[in-house]
Amino acid sequence: MTVLNIADRADWLNVPSLQQLLAALSEDGEEARVVGGAVRNTLLGEPVGDIDIASTTLPQETKARAEKCGFKVVPTGIDHGTVTVVAHGVPYEVTTLRADVETHGRQATVAFGRDWQTDAERRDFTVNALYVCANGDVVDHVGGLVDIEARVLRFIGDAETRITEDYLRILRFFRFFAWYGTGRPDAAGLKASAKLKSHLQSLSAERVWSELKKLLSAPDPSRALLWMRQSGVLSQILPESEKWGIDGIHALVRSERDLGWKPDALLRLQTIVPPDAARMTELGKRLRLSNADKARLEAWALADLPKPELSDTGLIKLIYGGSRQALIDRMKLALVSARAEAENDNQAMMRAGQYSRLLEVAETADVPVFPLSGADLMKLGFEKGPELGKRLKALEATWLASGFELTKENLLASLS
């Protein structure tokens, strides 16, 4: 067991309500420690999000002690030993120490315990099984500190055993590697993931997409995607990428860094799947994407790439008649491609400049609103019906042809 103190770099640990909760859960021979991502990220110098706690107290005792402190308790997973304690608006997930009695490839039957070594060994990766006590002492039962130092993502114990306990761990292996790993993924983890990849089909679509989206949101997911491709895992969950290639992700990440773009999981996805509307519709259904994400992918696949020499007005016309986001996605990927070719191609350099200009227009331009409505024509004596609709469409076409210059008065005057 290795111990290190991080009190001087874990501001989140010194929050009074967290200290109060840890103290309450550690009275009368019990003990509570923070575990997982908060400890890992502090050691890696990364931002800390959720704070999870492991405790020897049984769930009902955890609930009683937290409520005695005046905190709200939500039984979010009480059958598996987990309650969420909300202390001054901050949620802390508190889970009783456990041992897996029986695993089912996703959910496990557990027995509550008091042994920290056993609790650590049932977790997924060494870097996620580090504990920190209220005073800042980090306790390592599985060699996680060494792996943190080397930025190695390694399963605890036998990789195949860990994966068969929960097949989602295959995707978590690549997701955590994308965020925190360096070099080549752990060989045993890679081999086990490749061997057991067919079991990914047993997972819910929502879980798969959640992991993939988090992976695609990493600062640079390209190495993880490469190893997912090599192991066959990527084709298993994203067959659309199989004959398309993932090379475009490298250029996109470079452009994001150079141009100050924020990582965009959907745009990154677009670099590794074909712009085929039918296949994007199927992808959206299969992975149960949100309506907004499905609509964005489908619109991107249907949109035509504007010509680089298009005028500002011409681009605004396209935005008026289509999807602004789809055009932005198309032009961003075209700009990325042109930048990648520009080192040895003057024409590509010119295209990059043109698409950069068009992108600025697409992202900032106000799109005019057609100044007429059916009510305006009815005031002039037109009857409601198909003929009125045709007239309105013809006037809208005239207005577009004028480059949005014709006013409401101009258009009405053309009817007389």
VENBEL-V623559 format. One line per field, one symbol per residue. phi: phi as a letter, one per 20 degrees, with the letter a starting at -180 (. if undefined). psi: psi as a letter, one per 40 degrees, with the letter a starting at -180 (. if undefined). Layout:
phi=???
psi=???
This chain:
phi=.dcbdcgfcdgffefgfffffffffdelnebccfcngffgfffemdgddfddcdbfffgffgfffffffneecdffbffdndcddddlndecedcfgccfebdcnbedeccfbceffffffeeedgfededcegenfedcecnfffffgelddcffmefffffffaffffffgfffffececmefgfffffffffdgffffeeffffffgffffffefgbefffffffffenffffdcffegddndfffffffffgffdmffgcgfffgffdcffdffffffgfffelffgffffffffgfefeffffegfgfffffffgebdgffffggfffffgffffeffcbffffffgffffffffffedfeegdgfdcgfffffeofefqgfffffffffffffffemmefegfgffffee
psi=hihihfdeegdddehdddddddddeeifeiiiiiibdddddddefiihbihihhieiiddddddddddeeiihhgdfddeehihhhhfehhhhhhiiihhdhifeciihihiaehdddddeeicideefhihideehhhheefddddddefhhhihbhdddddddheddddddddddddeiibiihdddddddddeddedeeiidddddddddddeeidgedddddddddeeddddegddededieddddddddddddefiihhddddddeeiighddddddddddefiiddddddddddddiihiideiidddddddddeahdddddddddddddddddeddehddddddddddddddddddeihhihheiiddddddeehihaddddddddddddddddefedhiddddddee.
